[in-house]
Amino acid sequence: MAASTNMSSFPECQVKFYTKQVKYSLPDSIFSVPGNATSSELSDLINALLKDWSEEEWKTVEFDFIVGGQLLRLSLQELLDKKEISNETVIEIEYFERYPTPTPQDSLVHDDWVSGVQACKDWILTGCYDNTIQLWTIEGKHLLTIPGHIAPVRAVAWIEVGDPISTFVSTSHDETAVIWQWNQQTNAIECVNVCRGHARSVDCVGVDPSQGRFATGSYDHMLKVWCVGDQEDGALEANEGEGSRKRLKNDAGKNKNRTPIMTLAGHNEAITGLEWTSLEEVCTASMDNTIRLWDIELGGMKSQLTGSKAFLDISFSRLNRSLLSASTDRHIRLWDPRSKEGTVVKCVFSSHVGWVTAVDWSPVNQYHFISGSHDTLLKLWDIRSPKAPLYDMTGHEDKIMCVDWSVPSLMISGGADSHIKIFKSEVVTEDEPME
Amino acid sequence: MEKTPEAASDSESSVYSDLEEEEDANTSDDASSSNEQESADSNNDKDSENENLKDHHEDQRNGEYFLKKNSEEKKVEQVEEYAVDSSDEEDLRNTVGNIPLRWYDEYPHIGYDLEGKKILKPMNSDELDQFLKKMDDPNYWRTVRDNTTGQDVILTDNDLELIQQIQKGRYPDSSYDPYEVREVIYNFATEQEEKWRSKEPEERKTNFIPQKFSCLRMVPMYADLIKERFERCLDLYLCPRERKMRVKINPEELIPKLPKPKDLQPFPTVESIVYLGHTDIVRSITVEPVGQFLASGGDDMTVKFWEVLTGRCMKTIHFNGKVKNVAWCPNTSVCLIAVAVEEKVYIINPGLGDKLVISNTDSLLQTPLEDVGAQKQQIISWSTADNEQWTQGIRCTVVHPRDVHQITWHSKGDYFATVMMEAGNQSVIIHQLSKRHSQLPFQRLKGNVQKVLFHPLRPYFFVATQQYVRVYNLLKQEISKKLLTNCKWVSSLAIHPKGDNIIIGSYDKRLSWFDLDLSTKPYKTMRHHKKALRQVAFHRRYPLFASASDDGTVIVSHGMVYNDLLQNPLIVPVKILRGHKVTQDLGVFDCCFHPYQPWIFSSGADATVRLFT
């Protein structure tokens, strides 16, 4: 069943299509396609084949194609030339359903700049420059305004989402991180602990996978690890020496103040991004042009990745165990923290025209991530297409300061236009686990 | 035979000077003189040789001597002959060289002979002998003493005639008639011509065959003139001379080898953040020593504090006058900023950054002042802020007699200096924050002070007037250097963090780099801006400096200072940063670098502050 769509003078290529998505699979056969075929033409071809093949009514599906590990964005020949693949051989082309276009779902208006956002399954938590934390439902209904800080809030993170009580943490310019408990039934909020210890604004926070600890990074160059649960008195005593300065203020006998269980110094400048990579490992991005991996168990630095410009954010994917860094040089870089030799930077994604302030991996797909930048764009990327993002999502009118992709179907960004923009997209997972 | 013209004329003159001497010598023996005379009566043969020589002269001299020829021919002939055979008589002649003979007056001898024995002076005859001689010797009257040898010489008839002729003011040679019309008739005999032809051209005594012409006018142009002149020129051209090493210089090589800007990364290249909020000219900006915050002040009578990374305005303080200058205290253990508003300098605690530092700063400033009321009438007065001001952040006010134009901190953060341009001798004042005390460092000040600056490491103080920068040693209280800026009006001044190099910007578009160890003149002057420079700045860590100008640009340059004292600083302009709009002919007013990152902030007349990274 040799179907040829050749009508031009371009050299033809022998191609073989395959897919990991079972519902779109076709029998093995070799096709001859013109070299100038683009992905939409190939997509039409696959659709025509599938239509022939299937018994039922076939609904047209947009496909994307991967040749030599890269997404087909130009014509087939151009990609082959770039990858230096001979068109004499049979080229294997993987196809899969194109990522569905994200649609703007909601826009949440705040009173001031939104600098931190994180969603969990039903709620969205945002940190705002008017010193408050806002709680919303995923549908965009405002639940609660929490005035707890005395300076702009920089970052928020859920610690544990329970029923009815959930806990989360917020960090602020006022040098503290505050642990909150929220009762969803009564919509009551309680400040559980105030974590004091940093000497400058606390700009990033990350909760460990076991949800028992969290780490904060600050402009004072320090990385501090805190305990979420009740602190043993002994631990308190032990930390009294170093933490005495930070525990000056006690709230009317009730000691809400908390001191870090660990302080890690090493960065020469502000820590701007932080992520737990495992139970014992935290990685931090800093303005001193380095990404460092810290061993929390031993309390020291494990390794260091050096860049050339100040980093602004970092994200770690549990699916492919790679790091993404956002930087002031407007590029996003993909790092493999495990490789010791050769280039640690696996890929550079360049499309933003301003500082990239935030990146976040897809929680379910090892290839996708989103990035937000000062150029007001939120971009969805596939790591197999480093030159062009899959989608640009417009909407913000000022700098994007934070992004979140914790809920697979929601891409959320917040920025200096005091808005949270929510984009909805169908969840695309891989049908097959990665090898 | 070829000689350079100079050499030829030299030899000529020497020949003639010899001539006279020889004649003297010749006349000493009378016998030979007649001989000479005879031979002088030219037989043709001899003359022809003479002619050869003569003609050569003619050739050289274009016949200048032509008329004298006859008489001189003979003499030349004599010279030639004499030069050959007079050598044995030389002993008698003077051996002492050309020295005054009176040196030998006290000695019995005069000079030495070849064996080194003294040559005795001839006996000196006394008066009586003289008289007897006079009576006896018929030649006495023509005897003279040759002073160089001490010998008596009897003059010949020829000599006498010569002397008489000279005395009469005539030509020395009586036979010479200057008005005589002469014909020149020369010709080779046949055998002579054959002989001439048989010789190699190089060996021929003359390079032409004499021919017979009735007069000089008839002599045609010498046929080989051009050729010979050409060969002569060729000889001159080819003759070996002092060898000059010609250095071949490729004009490209004269351009100094500068590294490519790409290799000098990092430096700011693109505009990243615009800090919007001011409503009028932003005159001055200053970055917190840690680099998290930025303060800016301007004509809209406010000072705004910004978060560097986000562009967020964190705080605004209003004043009742235009803000001329803001300067963050470089001491990281206090949190203070000095703001110049008209004739007041406000010391402000902005309350940004480390909370502990903020509270420490306040308690430091709340400590009561020592009793300084007794001080004799100060032109500067310090006052603590009232409650309203305190809530704004103002902690102290320093009132000056005139408008304050500049504030600059010492690197330790305790002292700061202010400049009042209109205050004459009192333009510069140094304040001490911890004692809240001010003093006038200079009794007299020459010129109109524009900017002042503390040396980052040593106790030096820079005072820039319109055309000079004076460097004062604060410890010794004396001037240590005076830098000649070569510009008309200095606008700004910045010092390298190591303290050995300063740059100045001027309103006549120039930026000059001074190496203080090298010279009091600029090491390098750059004219890259199209309009007046407003500010210059050095980076604290990176080898970068920048200049801001009214043309709306900031030019960033690489300025590497080496530890090796022998190596000159490397200066390469690397980037022109554009972004500010020129408003009412005013562009960028201030620029300053981030303390850690290779970033630069600039503020301008378009009411914005911009960050370039």
Interface residues (C-beta under 8 A of the other chain):
Chain A: W113 S115 Y129 P152 D174 E175 A199 R200 S201 Y219 D220 R245 N268 E269 A270 T272 M287 D288 S308 K309 A310 L312 T328 D329 R330 G354 W355 H374 K399 M401 A416
Chain B: Q265 P266 V270 S272 I273 V290 Q292 L309 T310 G311 R312 G353 D354 K355 L356 Y596 Q597 T613
